[in-house]
Amino acid sequence: MVSAREKIAYGLGDTASNFIFQTVMLFLTFYYTDIIGLPPAAVGTMFLVVRAFDAITDPLMGALADKTNTRWGSYRPYLLWLALPFALCSILAFTSPALPEEGKMAYAFVTYALLMLMYTAINIPYSALGGVMSANPTERVSIQSYRFVFAMVGGLLVTTFTLPLVDFFGEGDQALGYQRTMMAMSVLGMILFLLCFAGTRERVRPTNQGAASIREQLQALWYNDQCRVLCVVAVLLLTGMVLRNTLAIYYVKYVLQRPDDVTLFVTAGMIGSIIGCALANPLAKKMCKVRAYMVLQLISAVMCLLNYFVPADMWLGALGIHFLWGLFLQMATPLLWAKIADVVDYGESKTGIRMTGITYSTVVFFIKVGLAVGGALAGWLLAFYDYQANVFEPDVANGIIVSFCIFPALASIAVAIIMRWYTLDSHKMESVQASLSLSKAG
């Protein structure tokens, strides 16, 4: 059994990660378009281009972590080594130099690319760490439930305090406010990563660590059909989620026409997310986590579709539905990450090669593809609707509500359909664990 104290320490690492992940998802597009004046289509394209590099860096990082062997383990050391560089890159991404538009665009491209590279370098080992803290599938759900409760706490801090801190630190200069706000978040995030490093332990140690080459690992990974299912799910899930979260600020400002309530709206969604993550573990004890995941995706889709029919003057209705969307969608998130650990075991039982880091890095890569596609779609759709910052146009508002409600619903429905091909339910995992035990005993 992993103690609650250690699960909390692990969760603090995702609190730190979400200071950046949630800020990027919720505010970076708005920061680029409305604060420093970059064209939305160019911003969307930048998000997608930078993510193309992840096709190289993610599997390399996963393989590197798998081959790392220190007295602290394979994955924990990266939290210690990269906490400071990650903080510095976060600050640079939210710094706006006095340059012409072309210079600002180039600076944004370089600093965003550095931030995503550093996010890869620290987040993939962190994610893999959750898969080696315990070999028990039920315990893994508990670990991930703790993780995502604390992840959403980080998101809650972002949604609650970002805009007030921007106003406080900026004193009328929003660009300066964002920079100083990110400085504060980055320092706190660095401390939390170090606490995560100090408070966790690696227990599942493969006997063949470092034996297989990257090419052999990738070949073995290809035979893991369940990993392929999760990769498709990851792209669809994150595309819909990021599209909705990115457009939330535009929805409140231009559709509901309540710009002063942006913080309250996104905070309501984050509170729903925290409650949802906390409910994942008891749900998994009462219901097959594969079936539960599919049902939760369909309920999330229903919430998005209901949101489409909420009149613009029905503020409490919109707020309540966004809360429920966050609750049901994020109730499924710990279940997904527990499945990745199960997929690692399944792959080892099929090929004899345990690939914790590279399996997590592969799924994380597709998560980031979804993050990029969702962010790019938001920028492209705003450009398609002829969006102009701080200008209200009814046609633009109609386009925003379609993109905010209908497209994320379709993504969740597609995820539920794809999960029909995922077969690692509780009975199958018992068989996998038994096979691994016999193999190690022999």
N, C-alpha and C positions, 0 to 999 in steps of 0.2 A: 504493500500500500504506500502511496505517496502522500505525505502529510499535507494538511491544508496550508500550512505555512509555506511549504515548497511550491504548491500550486499558486499561491498568491505571489510569490517571488517570480515565478514564470510569467504570470499575468502582467506584472509590472513592465516586462519587456515589450508587450504589445501596447501598453499605455504609452510608452515612449515612441513606438513606431507610429501610433495613430496620431500623435501630435503632428506628424508630417503627412501620413496617408490621408487623414480626414481634412487637413488644411488644403492639400493639393486637390482633393476631390470636391470640396465645397467652395473654396475661395480662389484657387489659382487662376482658373479661367476668368473669373470676374476681376481679379487683380490685374491680369494682363490686358483685358479689354477696356475696363472702366477706370482703372487707376493709372496705368502707364500708356494706355491708348493704342495697343496693338490691334491689328485687324483680326476679327474672330476666325475667319477662314485660315489665316496663316497660323494662328495659335493651334487650331485643330490639327492642321497638317504637321506642325512641330511635334505635338504629342505622339502622333502615329510614327513619325520618322525616328524619334528617339527610342521608341519601344522596339523598333526593328533590331537595334543593337542587343536587346535582351536575348534574342535567339542564339547569340554567341556567349554572352556573359553569364546567363543563368545556368546552363548545363556545366560550363567551366567552373563556376562557383560551387555548384553542387558536388562535382567530382573532386574539387580541391578540398572541400570540407570533409568528404568521405575519407580522403587520404591523409588528412591531418591527424597527427597522433601526439598529444601532449599529456602532461600529468593532469591537466584539467579536462581531458576528453577531446573529442573531435570538433564539437560545435560551439560549446561554451566560450572558448578562447576568443572567438571573433567579437563577442559582446564587449570584451575588455579592450581588444586592440582597436576597434573601429568606432567606439562611442564618441570620441572627440572629433574625428574626421567627418562623421555623419552630421554632427551638430554644426560644424563650420560650413558644410555644403548647403545645409538647410537655410542658414542665414544668407549666404550668397544668392540663393534662388529668389529671395524676397528683398533683394537690394536693387534699387533702380538708379543706375548712373545717369548723369546728364549727357545724353547722346541723342543724335537724330534717330528717326524711326528705324532705319536700317541697322544702326548700331545697337539700339535697344533690342531689336529682334535677334541679332547675332548673340548678344549677351544673354538673352533669355534662353536661347537654344543651348549654349555652352553650359550655363549654370544648371539648367533643368536636366541636361544629360549627365552632369556630374552628380547631381542629387539622386537620380534614378540608379546610377552605377553604385553609389554608396548604399542606397536602399537595398539593392540586390546583395551587396557584399555582407551586410549585417542581417538582413531579414531572412535569407535562405538558411543560414546556419541556425538562426533563432527558431524558425519554423520546424526544422529537422530535429532540434532539441526536444520538442514536444513529443516526438515519436520514439525517443530512446529513454524517456524518463520512466516508462513502464511498458511491459509487454502485454498487459491485460486490456482487452478491447473495451470493457466497461470503464475501467480506470482512465483510459484514453479520452473517452467522452467527457469524463469529469474534469480532466486536465484542460481540455479545450474549452469547456464551459467556463471554468475560472479564467482562462486566457481571454475569452472574448467578452466576458463581463468587464474585465479591466481594460480591454481594448476600447470598449464602448464608453467606459469612464473617461478614457483619454479623449475620445470623440466628443463626449459631453462637455469636457473642459474647453475643447476647441470651439464648439458651437456656442457655448454660453459666454465665453470671455474674449474671443477673437475680436469681434467688432467693437465692444466696449474698450478693450485694450488699445486697439488701433486709434480710437478717438482720444484716449487718455495720453498715450505716448506721442501721438502725432501732433496734438494741439492744433488741428486744422490742416496738417500736412499728412494726408493718408498714406502716401508712399513711405514716408519716414515712420509712420505708425505701424505699418505692416512689418517693416524691417526690425523695429525694436520689439514688437510682439513676438516675432520669430526668434529673436535673441533669447527672450525669457523662456519660451517653450523649449528651445534647443538645450539650454543649460539644464532645465529640469529633466528633459528626456535623457541626457547623458548620465545624470545621477541614477535614474531608474534602470537604465541598461546595466550599470555597474552593480546595482542591487540584485538584478536578475542573475547576473553572472555569479555573484557570491552566494545566492540562496538556492541554487539548483544543482542537480547531480545527473550524470548519464549512467544508466544501468544496463541498457541493452547494447552489448558490445559484440559486433560480428567477429567470427573467427577468421574470415577471409579478407579483412579490411586491407585495402591497398593492393590486393592480389590481381584484380582485374583492371585492364586498361580502360581508358575512357571509351574507346571504340567498342570494346566488349560489353561495357556497361550499357551503352546506347543500344546495342543489338539486343541485349537481354531485356531492356526496357520496352523495346518494340513488341516483344512477345507478351507483354503484360497488357492484355486487352482491357482490363478494368481500369488501368491508368489512362488509357485512351478515352474511355467514357468520361472520367473525371475532367480530363483536359477540355473536352467539348463543353461540358457543363460549366466549367470555370469561365470560358470565354463568354458564353451566353449570359450567365448570371451577372458577371461584373459589367458587361456592356449595359444591361438594363439598369442595374443599381447605380452605376456612375452617371449614366445619362440623367436619371431622375435627380440624384443628389446635386449634380452640377447645375441643373436647371432650377433647383428649388429656390435659389435666391432671385432668379429672374421671374419665376412663377409668382412669388410673393410681391415682388416690386411692380411687375407690369400687368399681371392678371388679377390678383387680389387687390392691387394698388394700395398696399400697406407696407411701404419700405421700412418703416420704423419697427415692424414686427418680424423682420427676417430672423433675428436671433431667437425669438420665441418659437418660431415655426421649426427651424432646424433643430433646436434643442428638444422640442416635443418628439420629433422623430428619433433623436438619440436616446431619450429616456425610454421610449418604446423598445429600442434596440437592446438596451441594458437589461430590461426585464425579460425580453425574449431570450437572450443568451443565458440568463440565470435559470430559465425554465427548460432549457434543452436537456440537461442531465436527468431530471425526473421524468421527462417525456420519453427519453431513450430507455428508461427502466420499465416503462409500461407498454411500449409500442416498438415494433421493428423500426430501427432507425432509417432504413432505406424507404420504407413506406411512409414514415413520418416526414421524411424530407420531401417526398413528392407532394404530399397533402399540403405541407406548408407553402410550397411554391405556388400551388393553385390558389390557396387563400390569399397570398400576396398579390397575385394577378387580379383577383376579385377586388381587392382594396384599391388598386390602381384604376380599374375600370369604374368603380363607384366614384372615385375622385373626379373623373371626367364630367360627371353629371352634377357636380356640386356647383351651384351658382357662385359668381364672383363675390357677391355680397354676403355669402354664408361662411363667414370666417371660422366659426367654431366647428362647422362641419368639415371644412378643409383641414383644420388643425387636428381634429380627432382621427380622421382617416390617415393622415400622415403618421400619427402616433401608432396606429394599428398596423400600418404597412411596415414600419420599422420593427415592431414587435414580432410579427409573424415571419418576416424575411430573416431577421437575425436569430430567431429561434432555431433556424436551420443551419446557421453557420458553424457552430461547434460540431454538428453532426458531419458536415462536409470534411472538416479538418481531421476528425477521428477516422474517417474513411481513408484518408491519404495514408495514415499509419497502417491501416489494414491492408491497403494495396501494396505497401512495402513488404509485409509478411507474405502476402499472396505471391508476389514476384519472386521472393526468395524460395518459396516452396516449389515454384515452377522451374527456376533456373539454377538454384543453388548459389546465387549471388545476392548478397544483401546490399541494397543501394539506397540508403536512407536519404542522403543529401541530394543525390541526382534525381531521385523520384520527387522529392519535395520541390526541387528547383524546376523540374519540368512542369509540374502543376502550377507553381508560382509564376512561371513564365506565361502560361496561358491565362492566369488571373490578370497579369499585367497587360497581356494583349487585350483582354476585355476592358481593363482600365483605360488603355490607350484608345480603343475603338469608341468606348462610351464618351470619353473626353473629346475625341475628334468629332464624333457625331454631333455633340452639343455645339461645338464651334461651327461646323459646317451647316447645321440646321439653322442656327442664328443668322449666318450669312445668307442662306437660301431665303429666309423670311425678310431679308433686308433690314435686320436689326441695327438700330443706331443707339448708342449708349445715351441713357437719360432722356430718350424721346419715346412717348407712348404712341403706338399705332395699333388700332384694333386688329388688323390682319396679323401683325407680329404676335400680339397676345394670343390669338387663336392658334397660331403655329406653336407657340410655347406650350399651351395646355395639351395639345395633341402629343407633342414630344415628351412631355412630363408624365402623361398618364397612359396613353395607348401603347407606345413602344416598349416601356418597361413591363407592362402586362404581357405582351407577346413574348418577351424574353423569358419570363417566369414560366409561362405555359410550355415553351420549348424545352426548358430545363426539366420540367416534370415528365415530358415525353421521353427525352433522352435517358433519364434515370431508369427507364424500364429495362435497359440493357445492363444495368449494374446488378451483379448477382451475389455480392459479398454480404449476405445477411448474417444473422447470428449463428445459424446452423452451419453455414459454409465456413465461417471464421473458426468455429470449434474444430472443424476438420483440418483447416490450414494449420492451426496451432498444434494439433496433435501430430501432424506430419512433420512440422519443424522440430518438435520435441524428440520424435523418433530419430530424425536425421542427426541431431546434435548428440543424442545418446549413443548412436552408432559410431 
